[in-house]
């Protein structure tokens, strides 16, 4: 017996993911990802995870303080899609920040040596923020 699944013509196509680096608006200002770092952490329920920090400044790296980074993602320490985890968007012009979980997309696409790669899509119209794209971060510890 041979069984197969076939896409029907009226099935919607899944949305395409951006292949460019993370770009968009962060609190109304242009944001383009330039550097990233990741820390190994114990996250929810004693699970091994990463806290990933993204910056628009090229010089930010492992030695840079966390305050230099305006996008922070928390994920498990494995490859996969993680819709139930969160991102923090920090306003570069103030100490305001917002944490998001619902309706966002976080994906770790590879972990190799001291590098983690992934994709994110975060939208918050209330704070005039919408960023999407790929990132690569150095694992610092």
C-alpha positions in Angstrom: 0.0 0.0 0.0 1.4 3.4 -1.0 0.2 6.5 0.8 1.3 10.0 0.0 0.4 13.5 1.0 -0.1 16.1 -1.7 -0.5 19.8 -1.3 -3.9 21.0 -2.5 -4.0 24.1 -4.7 -6.1 26.0 -2.2 -3.7 25.3 0.7 -2.0 28.6 1.8 1.7 28.8 1.3 3.7 29.3 4.6 5.1 32.8 4.9 8.7 33.2 3.6 11.4 34.0 6.0 13.7 36.9 5.3 17.2 35.9 4.4 18.8 39.3 5.1 20.4 40.3 8.5 18.0 41.5 11.1 16.7 44.9 10.1 13.7 47.1 10.7 12.5 49.7 13.2 13.3 49.7 16.9 11.2 52.3 18.8 10.8 54.2 15.5 14.5 54.3 14.7 16.2 52.3 11.9 17.9 49.1 13.2 20.4 47.0 11.3 22.1 44.1 13.0 25.9 44.5 13.1 27.2 42.3 16.0 26.0 39.8 18.5 27.1 37.7 21.5 25.5 34.8 23.3 25.9 33.5 26.8 25.1 30.0 28.0 22.5 30.3 30.7 20.2 28.1 32.7 16.7 29.2 31.7 13.1 28.2 32.4 12.7 25.1 34.5 16.5 24.4 34.7 16.8 24.0 30.9 20.1 24.8 29.3 19.7 27.8 27.1 21.2 30.8 25.4 20.7 34.5 26.0 21.5 36.1 22.7 22.3 39.8 22.5 22.1 41.7 19.2 23.5 45.2 18.5 23.5 47.7 15.6 27.1 48.7 16.5 29.9 46.7 14.8 32.3 47.0 17.7 30.0 45.3 20.3 31.2 41.8 21.2 31.9 39.5 24.2 33.7 42.3 26.2 30.9 44.8 25.7 28.4 45.3 28.5 24.9 43.9 28.0 23.5 47.5 28.1 25.1 48.1 24.6 22.7 45.5 23.1 19.1 46.5 22.3 17.6 43.1 21.3 17.9 40.1 23.6 16.5 36.7 22.8 16.3 33.7 25.2 16.2 30.2 23.6 16.9 26.6 24.5 20.5 25.4 23.7 19.5 23.5 20.6 18.5 24.0 17.0 14.8 24.5 16.4 11.9 27.0 16.3 10.9 28.4 19.7 7.6 30.4 19.6 7.1 30.2 23.4 10.3 32.0 24.3 10.9 35.7 24.6 12.7 38.7 23.2 13.4 42.0 24.9 13.5 45.1 22.9 15.3 48.0 24.6 14.8 51.7 23.6 18.3 53.0 22.6 17.2 56.5 23.6 16.0 55.7 27.2 15.8 52.9 29.8 12.4 51.7 28.4 12.1 48.1 27.3 9.4 45.6 26.4 9.3 41.8 26.6 7.5 39.8 24.0 6.4 36.2 23.7 3.2 36.0 21.7 3.2 36.1 17.9 6.9 36.2 17.4 9.2 33.8 15.6 12.6 32.7 17.0 14.7 30.0 15.4 18.2 28.7 16.1 19.4 27.4 12.7 22.9 26.2 13.7 25.3 25.9 16.7 28.9 25.3 15.7 32.0 25.8 17.8 31.6 29.3 19.3 29.0 30.5 16.8 25.2 30.4 17.0 23.0 31.4 14.0 19.4 32.1 13.8 16.3 34.0 12.6 13.9 36.2 14.4 10.7 38.2 13.7 9.4 40.5 16.4 6.6 43.1 15.9 5.3 45.6 18.4 3.2 48.3 16.7 2.5 50.0 20.1 6.2 50.8 20.4 6.8 51.4 16.6 9.0 48.3 16.5 9.3 45.6 13.9 12.5 43.7 13.1 13.1 40.6 11.1 16.0 38.7 9.7 19.0 36.4 10.3 21.8 36.8 12.9 25.1 35.3 13.9 26.4 35.7 17.4 29.7 34.6 19.1 29.2 32.3 22.1 31.2 34.0 24.8 31.2 31.4 27.6 
